[in-house]
């Protein structure tokens, strides 16, 4: 892209240039600062660089007094300029002649410059346009000063981030003396409308004020309706805001808004109240729109007085709670003499919103309604004087207004609505007959979705009755009789479906030269399809033909396949009829149906096979969807070679044989639904064609075998499938575990690259189809025609069916490959785990300051022998659980992890989980190896280098020590079992009930003879604690995270059931118990010996206690095992020598007996591991 050249501003390149317009020229680069030189562009008046790729900042030197001395218009909108608005552009002398400055749709940022409001700033500026940018800040109060913008006539600031309130100063005397237009749209403004803007001298030249799409709040100022305010205001639009309160009656007082021609207050959802009767006094008002707000009440009678709204041309009151019953005064010959458009749609008064059984309730569905013509209504049929009302009215729209009653018969009488061209009465509860005559100039008539009866009046079909009628919507009523044989020649769209019409389809419809759409479905028509509709001159403009669900019979007319018939037809629907016979070859002949995109023949009595001519490359050149479901068609499913065929629906028919021919189709098929037939054979491994197929339904057939796994491999047939239903073959395939896992884990099955495929448009098309039933209430005829032309490749029936099947299939995959309750379950488990941790830590915090040993313990022992035995039994059971709990919980966790590993074997979770298990065992082995090596003489040095050598050597040996870890686990388990048996025996042989400790020596030797498992080089209990801690960190916690991830992935169809709910619960609870057990052990030992828990845990992980050494207490005492040999004096406690003073405060009143290496009463025990064999003697 070329840049703006600097050379243009040098050497007087363009001394006489007055206009430089380079809009939409593809220019790029930045704005040359040299263009602001005093000698450059001395005569330039217009500089337009809009809609280019020009970037950079606005040059400050363009504001030099000598730069652009004659420039009148500067347009830089729709460019890439960025940065702030230059303060220099507001300097005195800058842009002295500039009249128009346009800077919208840019990348500008920053705030609005205060300097632009200087006394001599931009003295000639009349139009300023800003917005569609990143501008921020507030509206400057200074811009409303008496000396600022004295020539400004139009100010537009739209769609940016300027916030704050509307400055009251802008309405002060002297501010903006010539400003005629204010457009503030899409700004996040706050505050209320300034009353000062309605002052006597405020904004004296203002003609157009628009405040829209902004959170402005507060009421409409009464001051704005003063007789001195807004004397020249012609258009006032305040829409899509948060304006509150009532409509001010003062706005309608005599003298208020004398020049106002348009008032728009739509889309203000907080505005309420009733319609002020005084508003009929606006002398110049031509357009009034009120809607999208909870206004209530009735239409004011006063608005129909001879002096009210004498200039009003358009009145729209929609989406409110106002009663749409028109007062009789509105129908006088002097009311609304200039009215052209009256729209009262979507108004539901409070009485209609209540559910009661009053007379206002409609018979159908209990829907409350209001009378279309009450006694005082304009529509009262006895008020003959209303026939001359609204002589200029062209459009009357009253749909969805809670109306009941019948259409006044005099609405079509001579003199009634002489200019009316559009009458919309749909979606009400109207009853009775259609009026015998219609207004002469009617072009669009819509009475759909009512309860009208009778037949189409004969007077409608007379040659001169409705010569201009173009669109007629009568669907969803209770009309009966036969269709007229004569129709208005200008008719373009006829929709009479969903009624009770009878008789034969009239041949005369084919003679309508302008008819583009006909909907006749859901009626009781009989006879054959008219052969005359296939005549040369029949339906030359027809695009859409709906004959669904009719009683017609006979064969498909061969004449319809004439090369001159239906030359523009795109959609033909014959669904649910009694049509029979064979598919005519003439329909697929050269030149037949040259633009047909969808052909619906489902639920008919057609039989025979699909002719080869129908599937050839030259047949139906634009056909995209073919529906023959639920028919008697039979034979093999053919190979389709139609050039544009995308969808075939052939369900519930009599097709048989295999699909070998179908797999060779060359048509660009996207969806094929062949369920409910007698198709047999096997699914091929590698279909040769159909590389665009996205939807395949083969359910309820006689297929054999399973779905080939090759279909699931990336790049193979199923890599682009988003829906697959092969019935029993599918279910049989799913029962094979490997296939199910492949299905649930194969991302290509769900994340296939089908960009641009029509199936992805299904949700959007369904939304469009639900509101485009040839219904002018939702789209004009032009819109509908355009929609048919652009989207007729997939229309209502097939889209809805495919969408439902698609959703069902996804639901079945989710049932197969999802855990829908996983979020709630995981949240409950995590909260329970956190709660348990909080309870354990809280208990530790409460007990941490209590002394380890308690004096005078024996004095508090129970005196009852039975209580002593029960207490001792509970103590022994607790010790048993404590002894077994560690390894039991650990092995429970290990077994569930192995179960999960088997479940996910062959997928990526298996590799992760196996790695976790191996790392855990290797870590435990590394600790054992490290401590074992450090005990060797030649590796027991204390130097830093030797420690690292041992550490690295332990890491290298850790994988080979895993069998040793398993052996130590087994020995630890046996050791715990022996301890438990020892405590049971202790309970059974307890014979000194009165002195729990005084007779301990009597059974001490007996227990020594029982025996336990011990190793000279490792303490099994400390090894058990070490291994449990390592397992909690290296196995339990990682598997909790992994299992949670696997279980949560089941919510997505692209992942499988890695874990069933039961297995997940078992695995997660096992890990939680192992972690909690480790936490309890660490905190219990830390509290019992007044040791820092973290320090204790680190000692365990480092294996420092594997040899039996204990950690250091808070008092500095090395906790060692002591064993009583002889009874001590009453009140004595035996402790290691040298530490009696440090522990004395904890044992006030207790005699502390120091024990040294030579003490005859105590010996240090090295053969028992810490802390199980510790025994303290005290009284």
LINWO-V148828 format. One line per field, one symbol per residue. ss: DSSP state (H for helix, E for strand, - for the rest). burial: + if it has 16 or more other C-alpha atoms within 10 Angstrom, else -. Layout:
ss: ???
burial: ???
This chain:
ss: --E--HHHH---------EEE------E-E--HHHH---------EEE------E-E--HHHH---------EEE------EEE--HHHH---------EEEEE--EEEE---HHHH---------EEEEE--EE--E--HHHH---------EEEEE----EEE--HHHH---------EEEEE---EE-E--HHHH---------EEEEE----E-E--HHHH---------EEEEE----E-E--HHHH---------EEE-------EE---HHHHH-----EEEEE--EE-----HHHH---------EEEEE--------EHHHH---------EEE------HHHH-------E------E-EE-----E------HHHHH------EEE-----EEE---HHHH---------EEE----EE--E----------EEE------E----HHHH---------EEE------EE-----------EEE----EEEEE--HHHHH-----EEE----EEE-E--HHHH---------EEE------E-E--HHHH---------EEE------EE---HHHH---------EEE----EEEE---HHHH---------EEE----EEEE-----------EEE----EEEE----HHH------EEE----EEEEE------------EEE----EEE----HHHH----HHHH--EEE--HHHHHHHH-HHHHHHHHH-HHH--------HHHHHHHHHHHH-----------HHHHHHHHHHH----HHHHHHHHHHHHHHHHHHHHHH----HHHHHHHHHHHHHHHHHHHHHHHHHH---------HHHH----HHHHHHHHHHHHHHHHHHHHHHHHHHHHHHHHHHHHHHH----HHHHHHHHHHHHHHHHHHHHHHHHHHH--HHH----HHHHHHHHHHHHHHHHHHHHHHHHHHHHHHHHHHHHHHHHHHHHH-----------HHHHHHHHHHH---------HHHHHHHHHHHHHHHHHHHHHHHHHHHHHH-----------HHHHHHHHHHHHHHHHHHHHHHHHHHHH----HHHHHHHHHH---------E-----E---EEE-------EEEEE---HHHHHHHH---EEEEE------EEE---------------
burial: --------+--------++---+---++++++-++++++++++++++++++++++++++-++++++++++++++++++++++++++-++++++++++++++++++++++++++-++++++++++++++++++++++-+++-++++++++++++++++++++++++++-++++++++++++++++++++++++++-++++++++++++++++++++++++++-++++++++++++++++++++++-+++-+++++++++++++++++++++++++++++++++++++++++++++++-+++-+++++-++++++++++++++++++++++++++++++++++++++++++-++-------+++----++++++++--+++++-+--++++++++++++++++++++++++++++-+++++++++++++++++++++-+++++++++++++++++++++--++---++++++++++++++++++++-+++++++++++++++++++++--++++++++++++++++++-+++-+++++-++++++++++++++++-+++-++++++++++++++++++++++++++-++++++++++++++++++++++-++--++++++++++++++++++++++++++++++++++++++++++++++++-++++++++++++++++++--++---+-+++++++++++++++--+++--+++--+++++++++++++++--++----++++++++++++-+-+---++--+--++--+--++++++---+--++--+---+++++-+++-++-++--++--++++++++-+--++------+---+--+---+---+--+---+------------++--++--+---+-+++++++++++++-++++++-+++---++--+--++-++++++++++++++++------------+--++--++-+++-++-++--++-+++-++++++-++--+------+------------------+-+---+++++++++++++++++++++++-+++-+++++++++++++++--+++++++++++++++++++++++++++++++--++-+++++++++++++++---+-++++++---+---+++++--++------+--++++++------++----++++-----+++
